[in-house]
Amino acid sequence: MKRVVSVLLLFAPLTTAQLNAQKIQHVIVIFQENRSTDNMFQDPVLVAEGADIASSGLNSKGQIIKLQPQPLRNNYDIAHGHNSFELMYDNGKMDGADQLAITCRSGPPKCPPAAAQFKYVNPAEVAPYFQLAEQYTFADRMFQTNQGPSFPAHQFIISGTSAPFETSDLFAAENPLGAPDTGDDTGCTSPVKEYVEMIDPVGNESSRMYPCFEHTTLFDLLDAKGVSWRYYTESANTIWTGPNAIKHIRFGEDWNNVILNPKQVLSDISGFQLPAVSWVIPNGAESDHPSFNLGTGPSWVASIVNAVGNSPYWSDTAIFITWDDWGGWYDHVAPPIYDSYEYGFRVPMIVVSAYARQHYISHVDHDFGSILKFIEEKFDLGSLGFADSRADNLSDCFDFTKRHSFRTIPAPYDANYFLHDKTPPIPLDDD
């Protein structure tokens, strides 16, 4: 009997993590900016297939507001700090979006428009996103891990926390303040007067600290296993460059892995220099960020996917496309609440791979920690012990028994355009 059991165990089916480890050798995390799921994905095909996308929302007066289309390149921004989260969430009623403040960036057309928070992006302008989401896996229960803006979100995507140090029970809750030009000079290189508001376990933002932290990140776990990584970003010192706020990364040898040119990911793919794990942070023009993007974000993302898909990397790469925060846009799904700062609102996520489930809507709760956990399991890294420790591993998004061929995603601009684009960088004066 013991001999029979041994034989059966020998041929036991591989777990998802084991199949993942065999099939996937490269992971790319593409982190776009400031869009909710209802705002970005008014896709009738996804809705017909069961995606939970609302076409109207509830305001603080109990009125039903129909979502209206607007250009991806709009002319205003919506407040989306932690206080804005609390207003919109309203103890789970999700009826406070109309109370969020609006900042207009330009004049005509009329700014702000009526019901400015209740908008969706014109589908024709985001067709590459729709095609990716329709063909591969679209997650309609992807939540940003934090209840706030970009600075903490970019900490969570590299380490599963925005805590200042390993054992702290505080989170960095907002974007840094206190010094001029904060958006362009922050983290461990910011002026001495700069600070970030910290939120405690009961939800009070009663303390602040210099925005330079020291704790373990996924970079450290990758280093320990000898796994290569790069973080592609436009500028060294902005709120979108997460490694800049981690002291031992910013002032250590690992800073050499921070590539201050997002476009290099395209040449690294074509030149077969892609590291095992990549974070790709856009410049302002390609970011989808309200009020200052140039409408080229969908093409930018498609150019990376097409570069991978039309290369040998297609057979062993998983691409996760998501957005760092909800940007103040209405979304109808109340997030699960774990503590005073986790989870935040829904953001879109598309999972692209030769092994991603095709034409699949994932209704499983995911967050940024899920992406970290996928990488941890694939490379046998162990756990950071932050949001990743309780997150799922995205196993429902893959079927490693089936390998699909790649079909190029049509887009107005291709990789050649971005590699040769001379448009001056847009300053990141917002979050």
C-alpha positions as CSV (number, residue, x, y, z in Angstrom):
1,M,0.0,0.0,0.0
2,K,2.8,2.4,0.9
3,R,4.4,1.8,-2.5
4,V,1.1,2.6,-4.3
5,V,0.7,5.8,-2.4
6,S,4.2,6.9,-3.4
7,V,3.5,6.3,-7.0
8,L,0.2,8.3,-6.8
9,L,2.0,11.2,-5.1
10,L,4.7,11.1,-7.8
11,F,2.1,11.8,-10.5
12,A,-0.1,14.2,-8.4
13,P,-1.3,17.2,-10.4
14,L,0.9,20.3,-10.1
15,T,-0.4,23.2,-8.1
16,T,-1.1,26.5,-9.8
17,A,2.1,27.9,-8.1
18,Q,4.2,25.0,-9.5
19,L,2.8,25.4,-13.0
20,N,3.3,29.2,-12.7
21,A,7.0,28.6,-11.8
22,Q,7.5,26.4,-14.8
23,K,5.7,28.5,-17.4
24,I,6.3,32.1,-16.4
25,Q,9.9,33.5,-16.4
26,H,9.1,37.2,-16.8
27,V,6.6,39.5,-15.2
28,I,5.8,43.0,-16.2
29,V,3.7,45.4,-14.0
30,I,2.3,48.3,-16.0
31,F,1.1,51.0,-13.6
32,Q,-1.1,53.7,-15.2
33,E,-2.8,56.6,-13.4
34,N,-6.0,57.7,-11.7
35,R,-9.0,55.8,-13.2
36,S,-11.8,53.9,-11.6
37,T,-13.3,50.8,-13.2
38,D,-16.6,52.4,-14.0
39,N,-14.8,55.4,-15.5
40,M,-12.4,53.6,-17.8
41,F,-14.3,50.5,-18.9
42,Q,-17.7,51.3,-20.2
43,D,-17.3,48.4,-22.7
44,P,-20.6,46.8,-23.8
45,V,-18.8,43.6,-24.7
46,L,-17.4,43.2,-21.2
47,V,-20.8,44.1,-19.7
48,A,-22.5,41.5,-21.9
49,E,-20.0,38.9,-20.6
50,G,-20.9,39.7,-17.0
51,A,-18.4,42.5,-16.0
52,D,-19.8,44.6,-13.1
53,I,-19.7,48.0,-14.7
54,A,-22.3,50.6,-13.8
55,S,-23.7,53.2,-16.2
56,S,-25.2,55.4,-13.4
57,G,-24.4,56.3,-9.8
58,L,-25.8,57.7,-6.6
59,N,-25.0,61.1,-5.3
60,S,-25.3,62.5,-1.7
61,K,-28.8,63.8,-2.3
62,G,-30.1,60.3,-3.2
63,Q,-30.3,61.1,-6.9
64,I,-29.4,58.7,-9.7
65,I,-26.9,60.3,-12.0
66,K,-26.3,58.8,-15.4
67,L,-22.6,58.6,-16.3
68,Q,-21.7,60.8,-19.3
69,P,-18.8,60.4,-21.8
70,Q,-15.8,62.7,-21.9
71,P,-12.4,62.7,-23.6
72,L,-9.5,60.8,-22.0
73,R,-7.7,64.1,-22.2
74,N,-10.0,66.1,-20.0
75,N,-9.3,69.5,-18.4
76,Y,-9.8,68.9,-14.7
77,D,-8.7,66.8,-11.8
78,I,-10.8,65.4,-8.9
79,A,-9.6,65.3,-5.3
80,H,-8.7,61.7,-4.3
81,G,-6.9,61.8,-1.0
82,H,-8.0,59.8,2.1
83,N,-10.6,62.4,3.0
84,S,-12.1,62.1,-0.5
85,F,-12.2,58.3,0.0
86,E,-14.2,58.7,3.2
87,L,-16.6,61.2,1.5
88,M,-17.3,59.0,-1.5
89,Y,-17.4,55.7,0.5
90,D,-19.8,57.1,3.1
91,N,-19.8,54.0,5.3
92,G,-20.4,51.8,2.3
93,K,-23.2,53.7,0.7
94,M,-21.0,54.9,-2.1
95,D,-23.0,58.1,-2.5
96,G,-20.5,60.9,-1.9
97,A,-18.6,61.3,-5.2
98,D,-20.4,64.6,-5.9
99,Q,-18.8,66.1,-2.7
100,L,-15.2,65.7,-4.0
101,A,-13.4,68.9,-4.9
102,I,-12.6,69.8,-8.5
103,T,-9.5,71.5,-9.8
104,C,-9.7,73.0,-13.3
105,R,-6.6,73.1,-15.4
106,S,-7.8,75.1,-18.3
107,G,-10.7,77.2,-19.6
108,P,-13.2,76.1,-22.3
109,P,-14.9,73.8,-22.7
110,K,-16.9,74.7,-19.5
111,C,-15.0,73.5,-16.4
112,P,-16.1,71.8,-14.3
113,P,-19.0,70.3,-16.2
114,A,-22.1,69.2,-14.5
115,A,-21.7,66.1,-12.4
116,A,-18.0,66.2,-13.1
117,Q,-17.2,63.1,-11.0
118,F,-19.8,61.0,-12.9
119,K,-18.0,60.5,-16.2
120,Y,-16.6,57.8,-18.3
121,V,-13.9,57.9,-21.0
122,N,-15.1,57.8,-24.6
123,P,-14.8,54.2,-25.6
124,A,-13.3,55.0,-29.0
125,E,-10.3,56.6,-27.3
126,V,-9.5,53.5,-25.2
127,A,-10.1,50.8,-27.8
128,P,-6.7,49.1,-27.2
129,Y,-7.7,48.6,-23.5
130,F,-11.0,47.2,-24.5
131,Q,-9.5,44.8,-26.9
132,L,-7.0,43.6,-24.3
133,A,-9.7,43.2,-21.7
134,E,-12.0,41.4,-24.1
135,Q,-9.4,38.9,-25.3
136,Y,-7.6,38.1,-22.1
137,T,-8.6,38.4,-18.4
138,F,-10.4,41.5,-17.0
139,A,-10.7,41.8,-13.2
140,D,-13.8,43.6,-12.1
141,R,-12.9,43.2,-8.4
142,M,-9.4,44.7,-8.5
143,F,-9.0,47.2,-5.6
144,Q,-6.2,49.6,-5.0
145,T,-4.8,48.5,-1.7
146,N,-4.7,52.0,-0.1
147,Q,-7.5,54.5,0.4
148,G,-5.7,57.5,-1.0
149,P,-3.5,59.0,-3.8
150,S,-0.5,58.1,-5.8
151,F,2.5,58.4,-3.4
152,P,1.3,55.7,-1.1
153,A,-0.1,53.6,-4.0
154,H,3.3,53.5,-5.5
155,Q,4.7,52.3,-2.2
156,F,2.1,49.5,-2.1
157,I,2.9,48.2,-5.6
158,I,6.6,47.6,-4.6
159,S,6.2,46.4,-1.0
160,G,2.6,45.9,0.0
161,T,2.6,48.8,2.5
162,S,3.3,52.5,2.9
163,A,4.4,52.0,6.5
164,P,7.6,54.0,7.3
165,F,9.4,51.0,8.8
166,E,8.9,47.3,9.3
167,T,7.0,47.2,12.6
168,S,5.1,50.4,12.3
169,D,1.3,50.5,12.7
170,L,1.1,53.7,10.6
171,F,0.6,54.2,6.9
172,A,1.7,57.1,4.8
173,A,-1.8,58.2,3.8
174,E,-1.4,61.2,1.4
175,N,1.0,62.9,-1.0
176,P,3.9,64.8,0.5
177,L,3.5,68.4,1.4
178,G,5.4,71.3,2.9
179,A,7.9,72.2,0.3
180,P,7.6,73.9,-3.1
181,D,7.3,71.7,-6.2
182,T,6.6,68.6,-4.1
183,G,5.4,66.5,-7.1
184,D,8.8,66.9,-8.7
185,D,11.1,66.5,-5.7
186,T,9.9,64.1,-3.0
187,G,10.9,60.9,-1.1
188,C,14.4,60.6,0.3
189,T,15.7,63.4,-1.9
190,S,13.0,66.0,-0.9
191,P,13.6,69.2,0.9
192,V,14.0,68.9,4.7
193,K,10.7,70.7,5.4
194,E,8.7,68.2,3.4
195,Y,6.4,65.8,5.2
196,V,3.7,63.2,4.6
197,E,0.6,62.7,6.7
198,M,0.5,59.4,8.6
199,I,-2.7,57.5,9.4
200,D,-3.0,55.4,12.6
201,P,-5.0,52.2,13.3
202,V,-8.1,54.2,14.3
203,G,-8.1,56.4,11.2
204,N,-6.5,59.6,12.6
205,E,-4.0,61.6,10.5
206,S,-2.5,63.2,13.6
207,S,1.2,62.7,12.8
208,R,3.5,63.4,10.0
209,M,7.1,62.5,9.0
210,Y,9.7,63.1,6.4
211,P,8.8,60.9,3.3
212,C,11.8,58.6,3.4
213,F,11.1,55.1,4.7
214,E,13.1,52.0,5.5
215,H,11.7,48.5,5.3
216,T,11.9,45.4,3.1
217,T,10.6,45.6,-0.4
218,L,10.0,43.1,-3.2
219,F,13.2,44.3,-4.7
220,D,15.0,42.9,-1.6
221,L,13.4,39.5,-1.9
222,L,14.3,39.4,-5.6
223,D,17.9,40.4,-4.8
224,A,18.1,37.6,-2.2
225,K,17.2,35.0,-4.8
226,G,19.4,36.5,-7.5
227,V,16.3,37.4,-9.7
228,S,16.9,40.4,-12.0
229,W,14.5,43.4,-11.9
230,R,14.2,46.9,-13.2
231,Y,11.9,49.8,-12.4
232,Y,11.3,52.0,-15.5
233,T,10.2,55.6,-14.7
234,E,10.5,59.1,-16.1
235,S,12.1,60.9,-13.2
236,A,14.1,60.0,-10.1
237,N,12.4,62.1,-7.5
238,T,8.6,62.1,-8.1
239,I,5.7,60.7,-6.2
240,W,5.3,58.1,-9.0
241,T,8.9,56.7,-8.4
242,G,8.3,54.4,-5.4
243,P,12.0,53.4,-4.9
244,N,12.9,57.0,-4.2
245,A,11.1,56.8,-0.9
246,I,13.0,53.7,0.3
247,K,16.3,54.8,1.8
248,H,18.4,51.7,1.2
249,I,17.2,51.6,-2.4
250,R,17.6,55.3,-3.2
251,F,21.1,55.5,-1.8
252,G,22.3,51.9,-2.5
253,E,23.5,49.8,-5.4
254,D,19.9,48.8,-6.3
255,W,19.3,52.4,-7.6
256,N,21.1,51.2,-10.7
257,N,18.0,49.1,-11.5
258,V,15.9,52.3,-11.6
259,I,15.9,53.2,-15.3
260,L,15.0,56.9,-15.8
261,N,13.5,56.3,-19.2
262,P,10.2,54.4,-19.5
263,K,10.8,53.9,-23.3
264,Q,13.8,51.7,-22.5
265,V,11.4,48.9,-21.7
266,L,10.7,48.7,-25.5
267,S,14.3,48.6,-26.5
268,D,15.1,46.1,-23.7
269,I,12.3,43.8,-25.1
270,S,13.6,44.1,-28.7
271,G,17.2,43.7,-27.6
272,F,16.4,40.6,-25.4
273,Q,17.5,42.5,-22.3
274,L,14.3,42.3,-20.3
275,P,14.8,41.5,-16.6
276,A,12.8,38.8,-14.9
277,V,10.5,41.4,-13.2
278,S,9.7,44.9,-14.5
279,W,7.7,47.8,-13.2
280,V,6.8,50.2,-15.9
281,I,5.7,53.7,-14.8
282,P,4.6,56.1,-17.6
283,N,5.5,59.7,-18.2
284,G,2.7,62.2,-17.8
285,A,1.7,62.2,-21.5
286,E,1.0,58.4,-21.5
287,S,-0.3,58.1,-18.0
288,D,-4.1,58.5,-18.4
289,H,-3.9,61.0,-15.6
290,P,-6.8,63.4,-15.7
291,S,-6.1,67.0,-16.7
292,F,-2.6,66.5,-18.2
293,N,-2.3,63.3,-20.2
294,L,-2.1,63.6,-24.0
295,G,-4.4,60.7,-24.8
296,T,-1.7,58.3,-25.8
297,G,-1.8,56.0,-22.8
298,P,-3.8,53.2,-24.5
299,S,-1.3,53.1,-27.4
300,W,1.6,53.2,-24.9
301,V,0.4,50.1,-23.1
302,A,-0.5,48.4,-26.4
303,S,3.1,49.1,-27.6
304,I,4.6,47.2,-24.7
305,V,2.1,44.3,-25.0
306,N,2.8,44.1,-28.8
307,A,6.5,44.2,-28.3
308,V,6.3,41.2,-25.9
309,G,3.6,39.4,-27.9
310,N,5.6,39.6,-31.1
311,S,8.9,38.4,-29.5
312,P,10.1,35.1,-27.9
313,Y,9.1,36.6,-24.5
314,W,5.5,35.9,-25.3
315,S,5.8,32.2,-24.3
316,D,6.9,32.9,-20.8
317,T,5.7,36.4,-19.7
318,A,2.8,37.6,-17.6
319,I,1.7,41.2,-18.0
320,F,-0.4,43.0,-15.3
321,I,-1.9,46.3,-16.4
322,T,-3.5,48.3,-13.6
323,W,-4.0,51.8,-12.4
324,D,-2.6,53.3,-9.2
325,D,-5.7,54.9,-7.8
326,W,-9.3,55.7,-8.6
327,G,-8.6,59.4,-9.3
328,G,-11.9,60.6,-7.7
329,W,-14.1,59.1,-10.4
330,Y,-17.4,57.5,-9.4
331,D,-17.3,53.8,-8.9
332,H,-20.3,51.9,-7.6
333,V,-18.6,48.9,-5.8
334,A,-17.9,49.4,-2.1
335,P,-14.5,47.9,-1.2
336,P,-13.9,45.4,1.6
337,I,-12.4,47.2,4.6
338,Y,-9.5,45.6,6.5
339,D,-8.2,48.4,8.6
340,S,-8.1,52.2,8.7
341,Y,-6.4,52.5,5.3
342,E,-7.0,49.2,3.3
343,Y,-8.7,48.6,0.8
344,G,-9.4,51.5,-1.5
345,F,-11.8,51.7,-4.5
346,R,-11.8,49.6,-7.6
347,V,-9.2,50.2,-10.3
348,P,-9.2,48.2,-13.6
349,M,-6.8,45.3,-14.1
350,I,-6.1,43.3,-17.3
351,V,-4.0,40.2,-17.2
352,V,-2.2,39.4,-20.5
353,S,-0.2,36.2,-21.1
354,A,-0.1,33.2,-23.4
355,Y,-1.6,31.4,-20.3
356,A,-4.1,34.1,-19.2
357,R,-7.7,32.9,-19.4
358,Q,-9.2,34.2,-22.6
359,H,-12.5,36.1,-22.6
360,Y,-12.6,35.8,-18.9
361,I,-14.0,38.1,-16.2
362,S,-12.4,37.6,-12.8
363,H,-14.9,38.3,-10.0
364,V,-12.4,37.4,-7.3
365,D,-11.2,40.2,-4.9
366,H,-7.7,41.2,-6.0
367,D,-5.4,44.1,-4.9
368,F,-1.9,45.2,-5.4
369,G,-0.8,42.6,-2.9
370,S,-2.1,39.9,-5.3
371,I,0.5,41.0,-8.0
372,L,3.2,40.9,-5.4
373,K,2.1,37.4,-4.2
374,F,2.1,36.1,-7.8
375,I,5.7,37.2,-8.2
376,E,6.6,35.8,-4.8
377,E,5.2,32.4,-5.6
378,K,6.7,32.3,-9.1
379,F,10.2,33.0,-7.9
380,D,9.9,31.3,-4.5
381,L,10.7,34.5,-2.7
382,G,8.8,34.0,0.6
383,S,6.4,36.8,1.8
384,L,6.9,40.4,2.7
385,G,4.3,40.0,5.3
386,F,2.3,43.0,4.3
387,A,-0.7,43.2,2.0
388,D,0.7,40.3,0.0
389,S,0.3,37.9,3.0
390,R,-3.5,38.0,2.9
391,A,-3.9,38.6,-0.9
392,D,-4.9,35.9,-3.4
393,N,-2.3,34.8,-6.0
394,L,-4.3,35.5,-9.1
395,S,-4.6,31.8,-9.9
396,D,-8.1,32.2,-11.3
397,C,-6.7,34.4,-14.1
398,F,-4.5,31.7,-15.6
399,D,-4.9,28.3,-17.1
400,F,-1.3,26.9,-17.4
401,T,-2.5,23.9,-19.4
402,K,-3.3,26.0,-22.4
403,R,-1.0,28.2,-24.4
404,H,-2.5,30.9,-26.7
405,S,-0.9,32.5,-29.7
406,F,-0.6,36.3,-29.8
407,R,-2.6,38.6,-31.9
408,T,-1.3,42.2,-32.3
409,I,-3.4,44.9,-30.6
410,P,-4.3,47.7,-33.1
411,A,-3.5,51.2,-31.7
412,P,-3.0,54.7,-33.2
413,Y,0.6,54.8,-32.1
414,D,3.2,52.0,-32.1
415,A,6.5,51.4,-30.4
416,N,8.4,53.2,-33.0
417,Y,6.4,56.4,-32.3
418,F,7.2,56.3,-28.6
419,L,10.9,55.4,-29.1
420,H,11.3,58.5,-31.3
421,D,8.9,60.9,-29.6
422,K,10.5,64.2,-28.7
423,T,7.6,65.7,-26.8
424,P,9.0,67.4,-23.6
425,P,8.1,65.6,-20.4
426,I,5.0,66.9,-18.6
427,P,5.8,67.9,-15.0
428,L,4.0,65.8,-12.4
429,D,2.4,68.7,-10.5
430,D,-0.4,66.5,-9.3
431,D,-1.1,63.1,-7.8
